[in-house]
Amino acid sequence: MLSTLRPSARRAVFEASRSALAPASARHFWNVSLPVLSGPGGAHTTKYNIVKPGKDNVEWDDFMLALPDKEHLASFSKDVPLFIRYLKVVTDKEGRPEAFTAFINRAKSGLVVESDVYITSEELLSVMWKNGYSDSERNAIQFTFPADYKFHYPELSVLFDIPEEETYKFAMRTRMENSHIGELDFSKVKRQGFIRDHWLMFGVGLVIFKYFPFFNYYFGVKVFGTSMWCYTMWTGLNRWIAGTCRRNEFMAAQKTAQGVMEGEDAIVSSMRRFANDAKCVEYLGTFKEDTESKIATYRSALAQQMKSELTERALKQLQAIASFEASMGSAMQELVVKEAAASFKDKFPTDKALQDKAFASALKSLSGAEVKAADCPVASHFDTAFKSLQGVDLSTVKGNSSGTLPERVAYAQQAKDAEFKQTFMVTAAEASEVKKLASQAKAGDGYDFSKLAPEAADRLDSLYASINGKVGFVIPDLTTKPIPKTSDPAANAYIEKVNSQLANAAAQLKQARLTAFVSSF
């Protein structure tokens, strides 16, 4: 059908279009690259002086004038997830699952279609209304697909169960009726053999021009030949050069746009930092009252926190003491048994009477006679040892690790007492050391701890921490960090003044703590 219409329709429409488009010829030289058409290929001006997006290996032409064959059309790969979901509903309702499966296999890696063989959503709705489709069927299309969706002929074929040849012809006719300027495959529509044509023109021209006067060898070979060579090179390379230049220009524009957006973001982020500057005067008006109220609240909260921490620490210390005493009681029972056994082991090798008693007890046991507790050396030794502890005050017994059982138990008890005092009580050595360091820092009626050597000052701090830990006292952490400096010299002077005041306050607090500490000894 297209081949029969091509000769007459092309001439008639072309002649009409020439007169209609003649006044707009200036756009070929002064057209503007619209932002909506910006892309790697830039803006391409067709032979009808209409601006289109520039693409590689694509030529734009009016389908009504060009009357292209199917193989001349440019194709692309189309993603159709929305259409597949809608097609699933339609095919399930109409009982055509094999059609859906075939379309899924075809569009698995993208539906390859001719880019301009389609009808729009509005055109499809109009055709459905003309052919008597119900309102519900038309509403399903209207509310599922956007207004700018393009239904290509394979989609129309599987959706309405019509052969693709018919849907292709209908879509092409619709585009031609609208004088649609679409994409053609440049490698298929361009004139072939242009080099042959150019040099044929050169040969024929050279033969003709040689019979005219003043057309000598220089003009024929140098001027005319060089001009034809330049024209041939331009014809072969102009699209590649133009594409490369447009792509580089697009990349440069993208980079510039990115830099501009980053700069704008930086400006906006900087402006946000000063968004509340207008409220500074309001805040400064109530700064004193707010600070005083917050300081009072802070002091109350700090006292409550210190009280809670002190109670918790004292409770943990009392629990540790109770746990230590309980472990001492259980350890004492085990210690009595161990020391009785140890005294028997030490006494048996050197005690002749005990050895004879053990031998006699063994013979009596072998003879089958009953062995009484008084006849068994081990039982009699443990019985005697346990009786020796009855009524004995271990605090008055002198401890001996290799003596009698009371002396052994007293030795172990005294070791536990020493461990308890070392762990939970302030020793005399620590008290004397604190007094010695305090005498070194004595200055009149008070103390000047800056006079101490660095080693002595560190030792006093460690004693302060260890002794307070023994008695279950919590040292509140009231240290302050210095304020970091800024890039503003005027602000740095104020920051230095504040930091010096913080350092003085920390020094006064430390002086007061150590003075109260050494005064208690």
C-alpha positions as CSV (number, residue, x, y, z in Angstrom):
1,M,0.0,0.0,0.0
2,L,2.8,2.4,0.9
3,S,4.6,1.7,-2.4
4,T,1.6,2.6,-4.5
5,L,1.1,5.9,-2.7
6,R,4.7,7.0,-2.7
7,P,5.3,8.8,-6.1
8,S,2.2,10.9,-6.3
9,A,1.8,11.7,-2.6
10,R,5.4,12.6,-2.2
11,R,5.3,15.2,-5.0
12,A,1.9,16.7,-4.0
13,V,2.7,17.1,-0.3
14,F,6.2,18.3,-0.9
15,E,5.1,21.1,-3.2
16,A,2.5,22.2,-0.7
17,S,5.0,22.1,2.2
18,R,7.6,24.2,0.4
19,S,5.2,27.2,0.1
20,A,4.0,26.7,3.7
21,L,7.5,26.5,5.3
22,A,9.2,29.2,3.1
23,P,8.8,32.1,5.6
24,A,10.5,30.1,8.4
25,S,13.8,29.5,6.5
26,A,15.7,31.9,8.9
27,R,15.4,29.3,11.7
28,H,18.0,27.2,10.0
29,F,20.6,29.8,10.9
30,W,19.2,31.3,14.1
31,N,17.4,28.4,15.9
32,V,17.8,28.1,19.7
33,S,18.8,24.9,21.4
34,L,15.8,24.4,23.7
35,P,16.6,22.9,27.2
36,V,13.9,20.2,26.7
37,L,15.9,19.0,23.6
38,S,19.3,19.1,25.3
39,G,21.1,15.8,25.3
40,P,24.4,14.2,24.2
41,G,23.4,14.8,20.6
42,G,22.4,18.4,21.0
43,A,19.6,20.0,19.0
44,H,19.2,18.9,15.4
45,T,17.4,21.1,12.8
46,T,15.6,19.0,10.3
47,K,15.3,20.0,6.6
48,Y,11.8,21.4,7.5
49,N,13.5,23.8,9.9
50,I,12.0,22.1,12.9
51,V,14.2,21.4,15.9
52,K,14.5,17.8,17.2
53,P,16.9,16.0,19.5
54,G,20.1,15.0,17.8
55,K,20.8,11.3,17.9
56,D,23.5,9.0,16.5
57,N,22.5,7.3,13.2
58,V,19.1,8.9,13.2
59,E,17.6,11.1,10.5
60,W,14.3,13.0,11.0
61,D,11.7,13.2,8.3
62,D,8.0,13.7,7.7
63,F,6.4,10.3,7.4
64,M,3.8,11.6,5.0
65,L,6.5,12.9,2.7
66,A,9.1,10.2,3.1
67,L,6.7,7.2,3.2
68,P,9.4,5.0,4.8
69,D,9.4,1.2,4.7
70,K,9.5,-0.7,7.9
71,E,13.2,-1.5,7.7
72,H,13.9,2.3,7.3
73,L,12.5,3.1,10.7
74,A,14.7,3.6,13.7
75,S,14.1,1.2,16.6
76,F,14.8,1.1,20.3
77,S,14.3,-1.2,23.3
78,K,11.3,-0.3,25.4
79,D,10.6,-1.2,29.0
80,V,7.0,-2.1,29.5
81,P,6.4,-3.1,33.2
82,L,3.1,-1.1,33.5
83,F,1.8,-2.6,30.3
84,I,2.7,-6.2,31.4
85,R,0.7,-5.8,34.6
86,Y,-2.3,-4.5,32.7
87,L,-1.9,-7.2,30.0
88,K,-1.9,-9.9,32.7
89,V,-5.3,-8.7,34.0
90,V,-6.8,-8.5,30.4
91,T,-5.5,-11.9,29.3
92,D,-6.6,-13.7,32.4
93,K,-10.1,-12.2,32.0
94,E,-10.3,-13.1,28.3
95,G,-8.7,-16.6,28.7
96,R,-5.6,-15.9,26.6
97,P,-2.7,-17.0,28.9
98,E,-0.6,-18.2,25.9
99,A,-0.6,-14.7,24.4
100,F,0.7,-13.2,27.7
101,T,3.4,-15.9,27.9
102,A,4.5,-15.2,24.3
103,F,4.7,-11.4,25.0
104,I,6.6,-11.9,28.2
105,N,9.2,-14.0,26.4
106,R,9.5,-11.4,23.7
107,A,9.8,-8.5,26.1
108,K,12.1,-10.3,28.6
109,S,15.2,-8.3,27.6
110,G,13.2,-5.2,26.4
111,L,10.6,-4.9,23.7
112,V,12.3,-3.9,20.5
113,V,10.0,-1.6,18.5
114,E,10.1,1.1,15.9
115,S,10.2,4.3,17.9
116,D,7.5,6.2,16.0
117,V,5.0,3.5,15.1
118,Y,2.6,4.1,17.9
119,I,-0.7,5.8,18.9
120,T,-1.1,7.9,22.0
121,S,-3.5,7.2,24.9
122,E,-5.9,9.9,23.8
123,E,-5.9,8.5,20.2
124,L,-6.5,5.0,21.6
125,L,-9.4,6.2,23.8
126,S,-10.9,7.9,20.7
127,V,-10.7,4.8,18.6
128,M,-12.2,2.7,21.4
129,W,-15.1,5.1,21.7
130,K,-15.7,5.0,17.9
131,N,-15.7,1.2,18.0
132,G,-18.3,0.9,20.8
133,Y,-16.1,-0.1,23.8
134,S,-17.8,0.4,27.1
135,D,-17.0,3.2,29.6
136,S,-15.5,0.7,32.0
137,E,-13.0,-0.6,29.4
138,R,-12.1,2.9,28.3
139,N,-11.7,4.0,32.0
140,A,-9.4,1.1,32.6
141,I,-7.1,2.4,29.9
142,Q,-7.4,6.0,31.0
143,F,-6.8,5.4,34.7
144,T,-4.0,2.9,34.3
145,F,-1.7,4.6,31.7
146,P,-0.5,8.2,31.8
147,A,-1.8,10.7,29.1
148,D,1.6,10.7,27.3
149,Y,2.0,6.9,27.1
150,K,2.7,5.6,23.6
151,F,1.1,2.3,22.6
152,H,3.4,0.7,20.0
153,Y,2.0,-1.7,17.5
154,P,3.1,-5.0,19.3
155,E,1.3,-3.8,22.4
156,L,-1.8,-3.0,20.5
157,S,-1.6,-6.4,18.8
158,V,-1.4,-8.5,22.0
159,L,-3.9,-6.2,23.9
160,F,-6.7,-6.4,21.3
161,D,-5.8,-9.7,19.8
162,I,-5.2,-8.2,16.3
163,P,-2.4,-9.3,13.9
164,E,0.7,-7.1,14.1
165,E,0.6,-6.2,10.4
166,E,-2.8,-4.5,10.9
167,T,-1.8,-2.6,14.0
168,Y,1.5,-1.5,12.3
169,K,-0.5,-0.2,9.3
170,F,-3.0,1.6,11.5
171,A,-0.3,3.2,13.7
172,M,1.7,4.4,10.6
173,R,-1.5,5.8,9.0
174,T,-2.3,7.7,12.2
175,R,1.2,9.2,12.3
176,M,1.1,10.1,8.6
177,E,-2.3,11.8,9.0
178,N,-0.7,14.0,11.7
179,S,2.3,14.8,9.5
180,H,4.5,13.3,12.2
181,I,8.2,13.9,11.9
182,G,9.8,10.7,13.1
183,E,13.1,8.9,13.4
184,L,14.6,7.0,10.4
185,D,17.7,4.8,10.4
186,F,20.3,7.1,8.7
187,S,22.3,4.1,7.4
188,K,19.3,2.8,5.6
189,V,17.9,6.1,4.1
190,K,21.1,7.9,3.2
191,R,22.3,8.0,-0.4
192,Q,24.8,5.2,-1.1
193,G,28.0,5.7,-3.1
194,F,28.5,9.4,-2.5
195,I,32.3,9.1,-3.2
196,R,31.5,7.6,-6.6
197,D,29.0,10.4,-7.3
198,H,31.4,13.1,-6.3
199,W,34.3,11.9,-8.4
200,L,32.0,11.2,-11.3
201,M,30.9,14.9,-11.1
202,F,34.6,15.8,-11.0
203,G,35.4,13.8,-14.1
204,V,32.4,15.0,-16.1
205,G,33.1,18.6,-15.0
206,L,36.8,18.4,-16.0
207,V,35.9,17.0,-19.4
208,I,33.4,19.8,-19.9
209,F,35.5,22.7,-18.6
210,K,38.5,21.8,-20.7
211,Y,36.8,23.1,-23.8
212,F,36.1,26.5,-22.2
213,P,38.7,29.3,-22.4
214,F,40.7,30.2,-19.3
215,F,39.9,26.8,-17.7
216,N,43.5,25.6,-17.5
217,Y,45.2,22.7,-15.7
218,Y,45.6,24.7,-12.5
219,F,41.9,25.3,-12.1
220,G,40.8,21.9,-13.2
221,V,43.2,19.9,-11.0
222,K,44.1,22.2,-8.1
223,V,41.0,24.4,-7.5
224,F,38.2,22.2,-8.7
225,G,39.8,18.9,-7.6
226,T,40.8,20.2,-4.2
227,S,37.3,21.6,-3.7
228,M,35.7,18.3,-4.6
229,W,38.1,16.5,-2.2
230,C,37.1,18.8,0.7
231,Y,33.4,18.4,-0.2
232,T,33.8,14.6,-0.2
233,M,35.6,14.6,3.2
234,W,33.0,16.9,4.7
235,T,30.1,14.7,3.4
236,G,31.7,11.7,5.0
237,L,32.8,13.1,8.3
238,N,30.4,16.0,9.2
239,R,28.0,13.8,11.1
240,W,30.7,12.2,13.1
241,I,32.4,15.5,13.9
242,A,29.1,17.1,14.8
243,G,28.1,14.2,17.0
244,T,31.5,14.3,18.8
245,C,31.3,18.1,19.3
246,R,27.7,17.9,20.6
247,R,28.6,15.1,23.0
248,N,31.6,17.0,24.4
249,E,29.5,20.2,24.7
250,F,26.8,18.3,26.5
251,M,29.3,16.7,28.9
252,A,30.8,20.2,29.6
253,A,27.4,21.6,30.2
254,Q,26.6,18.8,32.6
255,K,29.8,19.4,34.5
256,T,29.1,23.1,34.6
257,A,25.6,22.5,35.8
258,Q,26.8,20.1,38.5
259,G,29.3,22.7,39.7
260,V,26.6,25.3,39.7
261,M,24.2,23.1,41.8
262,E,27.0,22.2,44.2
263,G,27.7,25.9,44.6
264,E,24.1,26.7,45.2
265,D,23.8,23.9,47.8
266,A,26.9,25.3,49.5
267,I,25.4,28.8,49.5
268,V,22.1,27.5,50.9
269,S,23.8,25.5,53.6
270,S,25.8,28.6,54.6
271,M,22.6,30.7,54.7
272,R,20.9,28.1,56.9
273,R,23.6,28.7,59.6
274,F,22.5,32.3,59.8
275,A,18.8,31.6,59.6
276,N,18.2,32.4,63.3
277,D,20.5,35.4,63.5
278,A,17.5,37.7,63.8
279,K,16.5,36.1,67.0
280,C,19.9,36.8,68.7
281,V,18.8,40.1,70.1
282,E,15.7,38.5,71.6
283,Y,17.8,35.7,73.1
284,L,20.3,38.2,74.6
285,G,17.5,40.2,76.2
286,T,16.6,37.2,78.4
287,F,20.0,35.7,78.6
288,K,20.7,36.8,82.2
289,E,17.4,35.5,83.6
290,D,17.6,32.3,81.7
291,T,21.1,31.7,82.8
292,E,20.3,32.3,86.5
293,S,17.3,30.0,86.4
294,K,19.3,27.3,84.6
295,I,22.2,27.5,86.9
296,A,20.0,27.1,89.9
297,T,18.4,24.1,88.3
298,Y,21.8,22.7,87.4
299,R,23.0,23.0,91.0
300,S,20.0,21.2,92.3
301,A,20.3,18.5,89.8
302,L,24.0,18.1,90.5
303,A,23.4,17.8,94.2
304,Q,20.8,15.1,93.6
305,Q,23.1,13.2,91.3
306,M,26.0,13.4,93.8
307,K,23.6,12.2,96.6
308,S,22.4,9.3,94.5
309,E,26.0,8.3,93.5
310,L,27.2,8.5,97.1
311,T,24.3,6.3,98.3
312,E,24.9,3.8,95.6
313,R,28.7,3.7,96.2
314,A,28.3,3.3,100.0
315,L,25.7,0.5,99.5
316,K,28.1,-1.3,97.2
317,Q,31.0,-0.9,99.7
318,L,28.8,-2.3,102.5
319,Q,27.8,-5.2,100.3
320,A,31.4,-5.9,99.5
321,I,32.3,-6.0,103.3
322,A,29.4,-8.3,104.0
323,S,30.4,-10.6,101.2
324,F,34.0,-10.6,102.4
325,E,32.9,-11.5,106.0
326,A,30.6,-14.3,104.7
327,S,33.5,-15.7,102.6
328,M,35.7,-15.6,105.7
329,G,33.2,-17.7,107.7
330,S,32.9,-20.4,105.0
331,A,36.6,-20.4,104.4
332,M,37.2,-20.9,108.2
333,Q,35.3,-24.2,108.2
334,E,37.3,-25.4,105.3
335,L,40.5,-24.1,106.9
336,V,40.0,-26.1,110.1
337,V,39.7,-29.4,108.2
338,K,42.7,-28.6,106.0
339,E,44.8,-27.6,109.0
340,A,43.9,-30.7,111.0
341,A,44.8,-32.9,108.0
342,A,48.1,-30.9,107.5
343,S,49.0,-31.3,111.2
344,F,48.4,-35.0,111.0
345,K,50.7,-35.3,108.0
346,D,53.4,-33.3,109.7
347,K,53.1,-35.3,113.0
348,F,52.8,-38.9,111.7
349,P,56.3,-39.3,110.3
350,T,58.0,-38.3,113.6
351,D,55.5,-39.8,116.2
352,K,56.5,-43.4,117.0
353,A,53.4,-43.9,119.2
354,L,51.1,-42.8,116.4
355,Q,52.8,-45.1,113.9
356,D,52.4,-48.1,116.3
357,K,48.8,-47.2,116.8
358,A,48.2,-47.1,113.1
359,F,49.9,-50.5,112.7
360,A,47.8,-52.1,115.5
361,S,44.7,-50.6,114.0
362,A,45.5,-52.1,110.6
363,L,46.1,-55.6,112.1
364,K,42.9,-55.4,114.0
365,S,41.0,-54.5,110.9
366,L,42.6,-57.4,108.9
367,S,41.6,-59.8,111.7
368,G,38.0,-58.8,111.2
369,A,37.6,-57.2,114.7
370,E,35.8,-54.0,115.2
371,V,38.0,-50.9,115.2
372,K,36.8,-48.2,117.5
373,A,37.4,-44.4,117.0
374,A,39.9,-44.4,119.9
375,D,41.9,-47.1,118.2
376,C,42.1,-45.3,114.8
377,P,45.0,-42.8,114.7
378,V,43.3,-40.6,112.1
379,A,39.9,-40.3,113.9
380,S,41.6,-39.9,117.3
381,H,43.8,-37.1,115.9
382,F,40.9,-35.2,114.3
383,D,38.8,-35.6,117.5
384,T,41.7,-34.3,119.6
385,A,42.4,-31.4,117.2
386,F,38.7,-30.3,117.1
387,K,38.5,-30.5,120.9
388,S,41.5,-28.3,121.2
389,L,39.6,-25.4,119.5
390,Q,36.8,-25.5,122.0
391,G,36.8,-22.4,124.3
392,V,39.9,-20.9,122.6
393,D,39.9,-17.2,121.8
394,L,41.8,-17.1,118.5
395,S,42.4,-13.4,118.8
396,T,44.7,-14.0,121.8
397,V,46.5,-17.0,120.3
398,K,49.8,-16.3,118.6
399,G,49.6,-17.5,115.1
400,N,52.0,-20.2,113.8
401,S,51.7,-21.8,110.4
402,S,53.4,-25.0,111.6
403,G,52.1,-25.2,115.2
404,T,49.1,-26.7,116.8
405,L,45.7,-26.5,115.2
406,P,44.6,-23.4,117.2
407,E,47.9,-21.7,116.3
408,R,47.4,-22.6,112.6
409,V,43.8,-21.4,112.5
410,A,44.8,-18.2,114.4
411,Y,47.5,-17.6,111.8
412,A,45.0,-17.9,108.9
413,Q,42.5,-15.8,110.8
414,Q,45.1,-13.0,111.4
415,A,46.0,-13.1,107.7
416,K,42.4,-12.6,106.7
417,D,42.1,-9.7,109.2
418,A,45.1,-8.0,107.7
419,E,43.6,-8.4,104.2
420,F,40.3,-6.9,105.4
421,K,42.1,-3.9,107.0
422,Q,44.2,-3.4,103.8
423,T,41.1,-3.6,101.6
424,F,38.4,-1.7,103.6
425,M,40.3,0.4,106.1
426,V,42.8,3.3,106.0
427,T,46.2,1.9,107.1
428,A,48.6,3.7,109.4
429,A,51.2,3.8,106.7
430,E,48.7,5.7,104.4
431,A,47.8,8.1,107.1
432,S,51.4,8.9,107.9
433,E,52.2,9.3,104.2
434,V,49.3,11.8,103.9
435,K,50.6,13.7,106.9
436,K,54.1,13.8,105.5
437,L,52.9,15.2,102.2
438,A,50.7,17.7,104.0
439,S,53.6,19.0,106.0
440,Q,55.5,19.6,102.8
441,A,52.6,21.7,101.4
442,K,52.1,23.7,104.7
443,A,51.9,27.4,104.1
444,G,51.0,29.4,107.2
445,D,47.5,28.5,108.3
446,G,46.7,26.8,105.1
447,Y,48.2,24.7,102.4
448,D,49.9,25.5,99.0
449,F,49.9,22.2,97.0
450,S,51.8,23.9,94.2
451,K,54.9,23.7,96.3
452,L,54.9,19.9,96.0
453,A,57.2,18.1,93.6
454,P,55.4,16.5,90.6
455,E,56.0,13.0,92.0
456,A,54.7,14.1,95.4
457,A,51.6,15.8,93.9
458,D,50.8,12.6,91.9
459,R,51.2,10.5,95.0
460,L,48.9,12.7,97.0
461,D,46.3,12.5,94.2
462,S,46.5,8.7,94.1
463,L,46.1,8.6,97.9
464,Y,43.1,10.9,97.7
465,A,41.5,8.6,95.2
466,S,42.4,5.3,96.9
467,I,41.4,6.3,100.5
468,N,38.1,7.8,99.3
469,G,37.4,4.6,97.4
470,K,38.1,2.5,100.5
471,V,35.6,4.4,102.6
472,G,33.0,4.3,99.9
473,F,33.0,8.0,98.9
474,V,32.3,9.0,95.4
475,I,34.5,11.8,93.9
476,P,32.2,13.9,91.6
477,D,33.6,14.5,88.2
478,L,33.4,18.3,87.7
479,T,36.2,18.7,85.2
480,T,35.7,21.2,82.4
481,K,37.1,21.1,78.9
482,P,38.7,24.2,77.3
483,I,36.8,25.8,74.5
484,P,38.5,25.3,71.1
485,K,39.7,28.4,69.2
486,T,38.1,29.7,66.0
487,S,39.4,31.6,63.0
488,D,38.2,34.9,64.5
489,P,41.0,36.7,66.4
490,A,38.4,38.8,68.4
491,A,36.5,35.7,69.4
492,N,39.8,33.9,70.3
493,A,40.7,36.6,72.8
494,Y,37.3,36.1,74.6
495,I,37.8,32.3,74.4
496,E,41.2,32.6,76.0
497,K,39.7,34.6,78.9
498,V,37.0,32.1,79.5
499,N,39.5,29.2,79.4
500,S,41.7,30.9,81.9
501,Q,38.7,31.4,84.2
502,L,37.8,27.7,83.8
503,A,41.4,26.7,84.7
504,N,41.4,29.0,87.8
505,A,38.1,27.5,88.9
506,A,39.4,23.9,88.5
507,A,42.6,24.8,90.5
508,Q,40.5,26.3,93.3
509,L,38.3,23.2,93.4
510,K,41.3,20.9,93.6
511,Q,42.8,23.1,96.3
512,A,39.7,22.9,98.4
513,R,39.4,19.2,98.0
514,L,43.0,18.4,99.0
515,T,42.8,20.9,101.9
516,A,39.7,19.1,103.3
517,F,41.4,15.8,102.7
518,V,44.7,16.4,104.5
519,S,42.9,18.3,107.3
520,S,41.1,15.1,108.3
521,F,44.4,13.3,109.3
